[in-house]
Amino acid sequence: MKNPNKTNFKLNKLKLISGGGLSVEYTLQEVIGADTYHSKQKNDSSKMAHPDLEENLIALAPMVAQVFCFTNARDIVMTPVFKADVLQKESMARFVDFIHDKIRITGISISGEEAKRGVVITASFAVDNNQRVAINTPRILLSSESRGFEEKLAGIVDSLESEAYEFTYNSKVANPEIFDYSGEEVEEVEKNE
């Protein structure tokens, strides 16, 4: 069976599966004669997502941190009124990195068309006892400018949609030879003869 055209693929939901794998929910548009049909599809796979897809998900962490005001202290410290010295600014930058590292993006949900297109980012946050707490953003309208990152978010969502298509129809997955069974990257060891 021939793969559908990429322009007929519309991502609805993308979710990392606990224990490894990816769930992709999407709508396919098919034109037959003068009629247009839409069919909702779902692909759950135990295959690990390609690093390109995972990098796009990781890029969403600073946006989640901003939505939940985790980085407001940095914004205050960086203002000229605060008059932070270099050490204070460096300490705050390390703290923000620490917060970003505690956020794990688990997926996105996309809804709406054109100017009404929006996304909910699903994530979890590691609290002090290393348990994870779900922190899902409210729906973020991509055509808005209220948060300051919507244009960048729209680009990441478009990239995730493309990666989801590649995963679903072209088997773009992680190279299993470079990972151990836990999903951790394995370092290559040089052979000395």
C-alpha positions as CSV (number, residue, x, y, z in Angstrom):
1,M,0.0,0.0,0.0
2,K,1.3,3.4,-1.0
3,N,2.0,5.9,1.8
4,P,-0.4,8.9,2.0
5,N,0.9,12.3,0.9
6,K,2.5,14.2,3.8
7,T,0.2,17.2,3.2
8,N,-2.8,14.9,3.9
9,F,-1.4,13.9,7.4
10,K,-2.6,16.0,10.3
11,L,-1.2,15.2,13.8
12,N,-3.8,15.2,16.6
13,K,-1.8,13.7,19.5
14,L,1.6,12.5,20.1
15,K,2.5,10.6,23.3
16,L,5.6,8.8,24.6
17,I,4.5,5.4,25.9
18,S,5.7,4.6,29.4
19,G,8.4,1.9,29.1
20,G,9.3,2.9,25.6
21,G,7.5,3.6,22.4
22,L,5.3,6.2,20.8
23,S,1.6,6.7,20.3
24,V,0.6,8.8,17.3
25,E,-3.0,9.8,16.7
26,Y,-3.7,11.6,13.4
27,T,-6.2,12.4,10.7
28,L,-5.8,11.5,7.1
29,Q,-7.5,13.4,4.3
30,E,-8.5,11.5,1.2
31,V,-10.0,13.1,-1.9
32,I,-12.0,10.8,-4.2
33,G,-13.5,12.7,-7.1
34,A,-15.3,15.7,-5.7
35,D,-15.6,14.3,-2.2
36,T,-13.1,14.8,0.7
37,Y,-13.0,12.2,3.5
38,H,-11.2,12.3,6.8
39,S,-10.3,9.2,8.8
40,K,-8.8,9.2,12.2
41,Q,-6.0,6.8,12.7
42,K,-3.9,5.7,15.7
43,N,-0.5,4.0,15.7
44,D,0.9,2.6,19.0
45,S,4.4,1.3,18.6
46,S,6.9,-0.1,21.0
47,K,9.7,1.2,18.8
48,M,11.8,4.1,20.3
49,A,11.3,7.5,18.7
50,H,14.1,8.9,16.6
51,P,16.3,11.4,18.5
52,D,15.1,14.2,16.1
53,L,11.6,13.7,17.5
54,E,12.8,13.6,21.1
55,E,14.9,16.7,20.6
56,N,11.8,18.6,19.5
57,L,10.0,17.4,22.6
58,I,12.9,18.4,24.9
59,A,12.8,21.9,23.3
60,L,9.3,22.3,24.8
61,A,10.6,22.2,28.4
62,P,11.5,25.9,28.7
63,M,8.0,26.8,27.4
64,V,6.3,24.6,30.1
65,A,8.6,26.1,32.7
66,Q,7.5,29.6,31.6
67,V,3.8,28.7,31.6
68,F,4.0,27.4,35.2
69,C,6.1,30.5,36.3
70,F,9.1,28.3,37.2
71,T,11.4,30.8,35.6
72,N,9.9,34.1,36.9
73,A,12.7,34.5,39.4
74,R,15.2,34.5,36.6
75,D,13.3,37.2,34.7
76,I,13.3,39.4,37.9
77,V,17.0,38.8,38.6
78,M,17.9,39.7,35.0
79,T,16.2,43.2,35.1
80,P,18.4,46.2,35.4
81,V,16.4,47.3,38.5
82,F,17.6,44.1,40.4
83,K,21.3,45.0,39.6
84,A,22.4,41.4,39.8
85,D,26.1,40.8,39.6
86,V,27.7,38.2,37.3
87,L,27.7,35.5,40.0
88,Q,24.0,36.0,40.8
89,K,23.1,35.8,37.0
90,E,25.2,32.6,36.6
91,S,23.6,31.1,39.7
92,M,20.1,31.9,38.4
93,A,21.0,30.4,34.9
94,R,22.1,27.2,36.7
95,F,18.9,27.1,38.7
96,V,16.8,27.5,35.5
97,D,18.7,24.7,33.8
98,F,18.0,22.6,37.0
99,I,14.3,23.3,36.6
100,H,14.3,22.5,32.9
101,D,16.0,19.1,33.6
102,K,13.2,18.2,36.0
103,I,10.6,18.6,33.3
104,R,9.9,15.6,31.0
105,I,7.7,16.3,28.0
106,T,5.4,13.3,27.5
107,G,3.4,14.5,24.5
108,I,1.3,17.1,22.8
109,S,-2.3,17.4,21.8
110,I,-3.2,19.6,18.8
111,S,-6.6,21.0,18.0
112,G,-8.2,23.7,15.8
113,E,-7.5,25.0,12.3
114,E,-5.4,27.8,11.0
115,A,-5.8,30.9,13.3
116,K,-7.6,28.8,16.0
117,R,-4.9,26.1,16.0
118,G,-3.6,25.4,19.5
119,V,-1.6,22.9,21.5
120,V,-1.6,21.4,25.0
121,I,1.8,20.2,26.1
122,T,1.7,17.2,28.4
123,A,4.6,16.8,30.8
124,S,5.7,15.6,34.2
125,F,7.8,17.3,36.8
126,A,10.2,15.5,39.2
127,V,9.5,16.7,42.8
128,D,11.9,16.5,45.7
129,N,11.3,12.8,46.4
130,N,11.9,12.0,42.7
131,Q,8.2,11.2,42.1
132,R,6.8,12.7,38.9
133,V,3.7,14.9,38.9
134,A,1.7,15.6,35.8
135,I,1.8,19.2,34.6
136,N,-0.1,19.8,31.5
137,T,-0.3,23.3,30.0
138,P,-3.5,25.0,29.2
139,R,-4.3,25.1,25.5
140,I,-1.8,27.6,23.9
141,L,-3.1,29.3,20.8
142,L,-0.3,29.3,18.2
143,S,-1.5,32.5,16.5
144,S,-1.3,34.4,19.8
145,E,1.7,36.5,21.0
146,S,0.7,36.6,24.7
147,R,3.5,34.3,26.0
148,G,6.2,35.4,23.6
149,F,7.1,31.9,22.4
150,E,4.1,30.9,20.2
151,E,6.0,31.4,16.9
152,K,8.8,29.1,18.1
153,L,6.2,26.6,19.5
154,A,4.4,26.6,16.1
155,G,7.7,25.6,14.4
156,I,8.3,22.8,16.9
157,V,4.8,21.5,16.5
158,D,5.2,21.5,12.7
159,S,8.5,19.6,13.1
160,L,6.9,17.1,15.4
161,E,4.1,16.6,12.9
162,S,6.7,15.9,10.2
163,E,8.6,13.5,12.5
164,A,5.4,11.7,13.5
165,Y,4.6,11.2,9.8
166,E,8.2,9.8,9.2
167,F,7.9,7.5,12.3
168,T,4.5,6.2,11.1
169,Y,5.0,5.8,7.4
170,N,8.8,5.6,6.9
171,S,9.9,3.8,10.1
172,K,12.1,6.7,11.2
173,V,13.0,5.3,14.6
174,A,16.0,5.3,17.0
175,N,18.9,3.0,15.9
176,P,18.5,0.1,18.4
177,E,22.2,-0.8,18.2
178,I,23.2,2.3,20.0
179,F,21.0,1.7,23.0
180,D,21.0,-0.9,25.8
181,Y,17.8,-2.5,26.9
182,S,17.0,0.4,29.4
183,G,17.0,2.9,26.6
184,E,20.3,4.5,27.7
185,E,22.8,5.4,25.1
186,V,25.8,3.0,25.0
187,E,29.3,4.4,24.6
188,E,31.3,2.8,21.9
189,V,34.5,1.2,23.1
190,E,37.5,1.2,20.9
191,K,39.0,-2.2,20.2
192,N,42.7,-2.5,20.8
193,E,44.3,-5.4,19.1
